[in-house]
Amino acid sequence: MPLAFIGVDPNSAVGNSPTVWVDTDKQELLIQGWTASADEVARCYESAPPGHEEGVPAHEALVRIPARMVRMMREACDVLERADVR
């Protein structure tokens, strides 16, 4: 099944657009965002729980999305919850 497009940050310029999709088959969100800086990554791990490895593994990414996209994130979660009931 194709991914469900949820939305794109309305305040971003073309080519700089955080975006949200839903994969209902895998029950996952796909999020395009701005790459977090090294400082932001370090700050995230200052509050990580004990035992959580520091740093972002090569197969993962830490991305930033603007708070104005919260509505889209909620909608994406709703889509996943509805798809889970099938």
N, CA, C and O atoms as a GROMACS GRO file, in nm:
protein
  344
    1MET      N    1   0.085  -0.118   0.000
    1MET     CA    2   0.000   0.000   0.000
    1MET      C    3   0.089   0.124   0.000
    1MET      O    4   0.191   0.126   0.069
    2PRO      N    5   0.052   0.226  -0.076
    2PRO     CA    6   0.133   0.348  -0.078
    2PRO      C    7   0.130   0.420   0.056
    2PRO      O    8   0.039   0.402   0.138
    3LEU      N    9   0.230   0.503   0.076
    3LEU     CA   10   0.234   0.583   0.198
    3LEU      C   11   0.124   0.688   0.192
    3LEU      O   12   0.087   0.736   0.085
    4ALA      N   13   0.071   0.722   0.310
    4ALA     CA   14  -0.030   0.828   0.318
    4ALA      C   15   0.042   0.960   0.349
    4ALA      O   16   0.106   0.974   0.453
    5PHE      N   17   0.030   1.055   0.257
    5PHE     CA   18   0.086   1.187   0.279
    5PHE      C   19  -0.003   1.260   0.379
    5PHE      O   20  -0.125   1.268   0.360
    6ILE      N   21   0.057   1.312   0.486
    6ILE     CA   22  -0.019   1.384   0.588
    6ILE      C   23  -0.007   1.535   0.569
    6ILE      O   24  -0.108   1.605   0.567
    7GLY      N   25   0.114   1.584   0.555
    7GLY     CA   26   0.128   1.727   0.538
    7GLY      C   27   0.272   1.772   0.533
    7GLY      O   28   0.365   1.698   0.566
    8VAL      N   29   0.287   1.897   0.491
    8VAL     CA   30   0.418   1.960   0.480
    8VAL      C   31   0.412   2.093   0.557
    8VAL      O   32   0.308   2.158   0.560
    9ASP      N   33   0.520   2.130   0.616
    9ASP     CA   34   0.527   2.255   0.692
    9ASP      C   35   0.488   2.371   0.602
    9ASP      O   36   0.557   2.400   0.504
   10PRO      N   37   0.378   2.439   0.632
   10PRO     CA   38   0.329   2.545   0.544
   10PRO      C   39   0.418   2.669   0.542
   10PRO      O   40   0.407   2.752   0.452
   11ASN      N   41   0.506   2.682   0.640
   11ASN     CA   42   0.591   2.802   0.648
   11ASN      C   43   0.731   2.780   0.591
   11ASN      O   44   0.815   2.869   0.598
   12SER      N   45   0.756   2.663   0.534
   12SER     CA   46   0.889   2.636   0.480
   12SER      C   47   0.894   2.669   0.332
   12SER      O   48   0.795   2.657   0.260
   13ALA      N   49   1.011   2.710   0.290
   13ALA     CA   50   1.032   2.739   0.149
   13ALA      C   51   1.048   2.608   0.071
   13ALA      O   52   1.077   2.504   0.130
   14VAL      N   53   1.030   2.614  -0.059
   14VAL     CA   54   1.048   2.497  -0.143
   14VAL      C   55   1.190   2.444  -0.123
   14VAL      O   56   1.286   2.521  -0.122
   15GLY      N   57   1.203   2.313  -0.108
   15GLY     CA   58   1.334   2.252  -0.088
   15GLY      C   59   1.379   2.252   0.057
   15GLY      O   60   1.489   2.205   0.087
   16ASN      N   61   1.298   2.303   0.146
   16ASN     CA   62   1.332   2.308   0.288
   16ASN      C   63   1.203   2.280   0.364
   16ASN      O   64   1.156   2.363   0.442
   17SER      N   65   1.146   2.163   0.341
   17SER     CA   66   1.011   2.139   0.388
   17SER      C   67   0.996   2.014   0.475
   17SER      O   68   0.986   1.904   0.421
   18PRO      N   69   0.994   2.029   0.606
   18PRO     CA   70   0.961   1.916   0.690
   18PRO      C   71   0.826   1.858   0.647
   18PRO      O   72   0.731   1.932   0.622
   19THR      N   73   0.819   1.726   0.640
   19THR     CA   74   0.702   1.658   0.585
   19THR      C   75   0.671   1.535   0.668
   19THR      O   76   0.761   1.476   0.729
   20VAL      N   77   0.542   1.495   0.671
   20VAL     CA   78   0.500   1.376   0.747
   20VAL      C   79   0.421   1.283   0.656
   20VAL      O   80   0.331   1.326   0.583
   21TRP      N   81   0.456   1.154   0.660
   21TRP     CA   82   0.383   1.049   0.591
   21TRP      C   83   0.353   0.938   0.691
   21TRP      O   84   0.413   0.932   0.799
   22VAL      N   85   0.260   0.850   0.656
   22VAL     CA   86   0.227   0.733   0.738
   22VAL      C   87   0.238   0.608   0.652
   22VAL      O   88   0.190   0.605   0.539
   23ASP      N   89   0.302   0.506   0.706
   23ASP     CA   90   0.307   0.374   0.642
   23ASP      C   91   0.216   0.285   0.725
   23ASP      O   92   0.256   0.236   0.831
   24THR      N   93   0.094   0.263   0.678
   24THR     CA   94  -0.002   0.185   0.755
   24THR      C   95   0.033   0.037   0.755
   24THR      O   96  -0.005  -0.035   0.847
   25ASP      N   97   0.104  -0.010   0.654
   25ASP     CA   98   0.144  -0.151   0.651
   25ASP      C   99   0.243  -0.181   0.764
   25ASP      O  100   0.230  -0.281   0.834
   26LYS      N  101   0.342  -0.094   0.780
   26LYS     CA  102   0.444  -0.115   0.883
   26LYS      C  103   0.406  -0.051   1.016
   26LYS      O  104   0.475  -0.072   1.116
   27GLN      N  105   0.295   0.028   1.017
   27GLN     CA  106   0.253   0.099   1.137
   27GLN      C  107   0.362   0.194   1.186
   27GLN      O  108   0.402   0.192   1.302
   28GLU      N  109   0.409   0.278   1.094
   28GLU     CA  110   0.517   0.371   1.126
   28GLU      C  111   0.491   0.509   1.065
   28GLU      O  112   0.420   0.522   0.965
   29LEU      N  113   0.548   0.610   1.129
   29LEU     CA  114   0.548   0.745   1.075
   29LEU      C  115   0.680   0.765   1.001
   29LEU      O  116   0.783   0.713   1.044
   30LEU      N  117   0.677   0.837   0.892
   30LEU     CA  118   0.799   0.878   0.824
   30LEU      C  119   0.803   1.030   0.831
   30LEU      O  120   0.708   1.098   0.792
   31ILE      N  121   0.913   1.082   0.883
   31ILE     CA  122   0.923   1.225   0.909
   31ILE      C  123   1.047   1.280   0.841
   31ILE      O  124   1.159   1.234   0.865
   32GLN      N  125   1.027   1.379   0.757
   32GLN     CA  126   1.138   1.452   0.698
   32GLN      C  127   1.151   1.581   0.778
   32GLN      O  128   1.054   1.654   0.795
   33GLY      N  129   1.270   1.606   0.827
   33GLY     CA  130   1.291   1.727   0.905
   33GLY      C  131   1.431   1.781   0.884
   33GLY      O  132   1.509   1.727   0.804
   34TRP      N  133   1.462   1.885   0.954
   34TRP     CA  134   1.595   1.942   0.945
   34TRP      C  135   1.691   1.856   1.027
   34TRP      O  136   1.656   1.810   1.135
   35THR      N  137   1.811   1.836   0.977
   35THR     CA  138   1.911   1.757   1.048
   35THR      C  139   1.951   1.831   1.176
   35THR      O  140   1.982   1.950   1.174
   36ALA      N  141   1.951   1.759   1.285
   36ALA     CA  142   1.991   1.817   1.413
   36ALA      C  143   2.142   1.843   1.413
   36ALA      O  144   2.220   1.767   1.356
   37SER      N  145   2.180   1.952   1.476
   37SER     CA  146   2.322   1.985   1.485
   37SER      C  147   2.390   1.896   1.589
   37SER      O  148   2.322   1.831   1.669
   38ALA      N  149   2.522   1.894   1.588
   38ALA     CA  150   2.596   1.816   1.686
   38ALA      C  151   2.564   1.863   1.828
   38ALA      O  152   2.554   1.781   1.920
   39ASP      N  153   2.546   1.994   1.846
   39ASP     CA  154   2.510   2.048   1.977
   39ASP      C  155   2.373   1.998   2.021
   39ASP      O  156   2.354   1.962   2.137
   40GLU      N  157   2.278   1.995   1.929
   40GLU     CA  158   2.143   1.947   1.962
   40GLU      C  159   2.145   1.799   1.998
   40GLU      O  160   2.076   1.756   2.091
   41VAL      N  161   2.222   1.721   1.925
   41VAL     CA  162   2.234   1.578   1.956
   41VAL      C  163   2.291   1.562   2.097
   41VAL      O  164   2.240   1.483   2.176
   42ALA      N  165   2.396   1.636   2.127
   42ALA     CA  166   2.459   1.627   2.260
   42ALA      C  167   2.360   1.666   2.369
   42ALA      O  168   2.355   1.602   2.474
   43ARG      N  169   2.282   1.770   2.345
   43ARG     CA  170   2.183   1.814   2.445
   43ARG      C  171   2.075   1.708   2.466
   43ARG      O  172   2.027   1.690   2.577
   44CYS      N  173   2.037   1.637   2.360
   44CYS     CA  174   1.938   1.529   2.374
   44CYS      C  175   1.990   1.422   2.470
   44CYS      O  176   1.916   1.371   2.554
   45TYR      N  177   2.116   1.388   2.455
   45TYR     CA  178   2.171   1.280   2.537
   45TYR      C  179   2.201   1.322   2.680
   45TYR      O  180   2.227   1.236   2.764
   46GLU      N  181   2.198   1.452   2.708
   46GLU     CA  182   2.210   1.497   2.847
   46GLU      C  183   2.090   1.451   2.928
   46GLU      O  184   2.100   1.431   3.050
   47SER      N  185   1.975   1.434   2.862
   47SER     CA  186   1.854   1.393   2.933
   47SER      C  187   1.814   1.248   2.902
   47SER      O  188   1.705   1.205   2.940
   48ALA      N  189   1.902   1.174   2.836
   48ALA     CA  190   1.870   1.035   2.802
   48ALA      C  191   1.869   0.949   2.929
   48ALA      O  192   1.940   0.979   3.024
   49PRO      N  193   1.788   0.844   2.930
   49PRO     CA  194   1.783   0.758   3.048
   49PRO      C  195   1.913   0.680   3.065
   49PRO      O  196   1.986   0.658   2.969
   50PRO      N  197   1.942   0.638   3.188
   50PRO     CA  198   2.063   0.559   3.212
   50PRO      C  199   2.066   0.436   3.122
   50PRO      O  200   1.964   0.370   3.102
   51GLY      N  201   2.182   0.406   3.069
   51GLY     CA  202   2.197   0.288   2.985
   51GLY      C  203   2.171   0.314   2.837
   51GLY      O  204   2.200   0.229   2.753
   52HIS      N  205   2.116   0.431   2.805
   52HIS     CA  206   2.092   0.465   2.665
   52HIS      C  207   2.226   0.507   2.605
   52HIS      O  208   2.291   0.598   2.655
   53GLU      N  209   2.265   0.439   2.498
   53GLU     CA  210   2.393   0.473   2.438
   53GLU      C  211   2.393   0.617   2.388
   53GLU      O  212   2.292   0.667   2.338
   54GLU      N  213   2.507   0.682   2.402
   54GLU     CA  214   2.517   0.820   2.357
   54GLU      C  215   2.548   0.824   2.208
   54GLU      O  216   2.625   0.742   2.157
   55GLY      N  217   2.488   0.917   2.140
   55GLY     CA  218   2.511   0.932   1.998
   55GLY      C  219   2.403   0.865   1.915
   55GLY      O  220   2.327   0.782   1.965
   56VAL      N  221   2.398   0.901   1.789
   56VAL     CA  222   2.297   0.849   1.698
   56VAL      C  223   2.363   0.742   1.610
   56VAL      O  224   2.459   0.772   1.539
   57PRO      N  225   2.313   0.618   1.615
   57PRO     CA  226   2.371   0.514   1.531
   57PRO      C  227   2.362   0.550   1.382
   57PRO      O  228   2.276   0.628   1.342
   58ALA      N  229   2.450   0.494   1.303
   58ALA     CA  230   2.458   0.526   1.161
   58ALA      C  231   2.327   0.497   1.087
   58ALA      O  232   2.298   0.562   0.986
   59HIS      N  233   2.250   0.402   1.135
   59HIS     CA  234   2.124   0.367   1.066
   59HIS      C  235   2.004   0.447   1.117
   59HIS      O  236   1.890   0.419   1.079
   60GLU      N  237   2.028   0.546   1.202
   60GLU     CA  238   1.922   0.632   1.255
   60GLU      C  239   1.957   0.778   1.232
   60GLU      O  240   2.070   0.811   1.197
   61ALA      N  241   1.859   0.866   1.252
   61ALA     CA  242   1.883   1.010   1.237
   61ALA      C  243   1.798   1.084   1.339
   61ALA      O  244   1.687   1.042   1.372
   62LEU      N  245   1.850   1.192   1.388
   62LEU     CA  246   1.776   1.282   1.476
   62LEU      C  247   1.737   1.402   1.391
   62LEU      O  248   1.824   1.472   1.338
   63VAL      N  249   1.607   1.425   1.377
   63VAL     CA  250   1.560   1.536   1.294
   63VAL      C  251   1.478   1.632   1.378
   63VAL      O  252   1.424   1.596   1.482
   64ARG      N  253   1.469   1.755   1.330
   64ARG     CA  254   1.389   1.858   1.396
   64ARG      C  255   1.271   1.892   1.306
   64ARG      O  256   1.284   1.901   1.184
   65ILE      N  257   1.156   1.911   1.369
   65ILE     CA  258   1.040   1.962   1.297
   65ILE      C  259   0.981   2.076   1.380
   65ILE      O  260   0.991   2.073   1.503
   66PRO      N  261   0.920   2.174   1.316
   66PRO     CA  262   0.867   2.287   1.392
   66PRO      C  263   0.740   2.251   1.470
   66PRO      O  264   0.663   2.164   1.428
   67ALA      N  265   0.721   2.316   1.582
   67ALA     CA  266   0.603   2.292   1.666
   67ALA      C  267   0.474   2.318   1.590
   67ALA      O  268   0.370   2.259   1.622
   68ARG      N  269   0.478   2.404   1.490
   68ARG     CA  270   0.355   2.431   1.414
   68ARG      C  271   0.305   2.308   1.339
   68ARG      O  272   0.195   2.309   1.284
   69MET      N  273   0.386   2.200   1.335
   69MET     CA  274   0.344   2.077   1.268
   69MET      C  275   0.282   1.975   1.364
   69MET      O  276   0.255   1.862   1.324
   70VAL      N  277   0.260   2.013   1.488
   70VAL     CA  278   0.201   1.922   1.586
   70VAL      C  279   0.067   1.866   1.538
   70VAL      O  280   0.039   1.748   1.556
   71ARG      N  281  -0.015   1.950   1.476
   71ARG     CA  282  -0.144   1.903   1.425
   71ARG      C  283  -0.125   1.789   1.325
   71ARG      O  284  -0.200   1.692   1.326
   72MET      N  285  -0.025   1.802   1.239
   72MET     CA  286   0.003   1.697   1.141
   72MET      C  287   0.050   1.570   1.208
   72MET      O  288   0.014   1.460   1.166
   73MET      N  289   0.130   1.584   1.312
   73MET     CA  290   0.178   1.466   1.384
   73MET      C  291   0.060   1.393   1.451
   73MET      O  292   0.054   1.270   1.451
   74ARG      N  293  -0.032   1.471   1.508
   74ARG     CA  294  -0.151   1.411   1.569
   74ARG      C  295  -0.235   1.339   1.464
   74ARG      O  296  -0.282   1.227   1.486
   75GLU      N  297  -0.251   1.404   1.349
   75GLU     CA  298  -0.328   1.342   1.241
   75GLU      C  299  -0.262   1.212   1.196
   75GLU      O  300  -0.330   1.112   1.173
   76ALA      N  301  -0.129   1.213   1.185
   76ALA     CA  302  -0.057   1.092   1.145
   76ALA      C  303  -0.078   0.980   1.246
   76ALA      O  304  -0.098   0.864   1.209
   77CYS      N  305  -0.075   1.013   1.373
   77CYS     CA  306  -0.100   0.912   1.478
   77CYS      C  307  -0.242   0.859   1.469
   77CYS      O  308  -0.265   0.740   1.487
   78ASP      N  309  -0.337   0.947   1.442
   78ASP     CA  310  -0.477   0.904   1.425
   78ASP      C  311  -0.491   0.808   1.308
   78ASP      O  312  -0.563   0.709   1.316
   79VAL      N  313  -0.422   0.837   1.198
   79VAL     CA  314  -0.427   0.749   1.081
   79VAL      C  315  -0.374   0.611   1.118
   79VAL      O  316  -0.432   0.509   1.081
   80LEU      N  317  -0.263   0.607   1.192
   80LEU     CA  318  -0.207   0.478   1.234
   80LEU      C  319  -0.302   0.403   1.326
   80LEU      O  320  -0.319   0.282   1.311
   81GLU      N  321  -0.364   0.472   1.419
   81GLU     CA  322  -0.458   0.405   1.510
   81GLU      C  323  -0.577   0.348   1.435
   81GLU      O  324  -0.623   0.238   1.466
   82ARG      N  325  -0.629   0.422   1.338
   82ARG     CA  326  -0.742   0.371   1.259
   82ARG      C  327  -0.699   0.251   1.175
   82ARG      O  328  -0.775   0.156   1.159
   83ALA      N  329  -0.579   0.254   1.121
   83ALA     CA  330  -0.530   0.145   1.037
   83ALA      C  331  -0.505   0.019   1.119
   83ALA      O  332  -0.515  -0.092   1.068
   84ASP      N  333  -0.474   0.038   1.246
   84ASP     CA  334  -0.446  -0.076   1.334
   84ASP      C  335  -0.571  -0.158   1.364
   84ASP      O  336  -0.560  -0.274   1.405
   85VAL      N  337  -0.688  -0.100   1.345
   85VAL     CA  338  -0.812  -0.170   1.377
   85VAL      C  339  -0.862  -0.257   1.261
   85VAL      O  340  -0.961  -0.329   1.277
   86ARG      N  341  -0.798  -0.252   1.148
   86ARG     CA  342  -0.848  -0.328   1.035
   86ARG      C  343  -0.839  -0.476   1.053
   86ARG      O  344  -0.878  -0.551   0.964
   0.00000   0.00000   0.00000
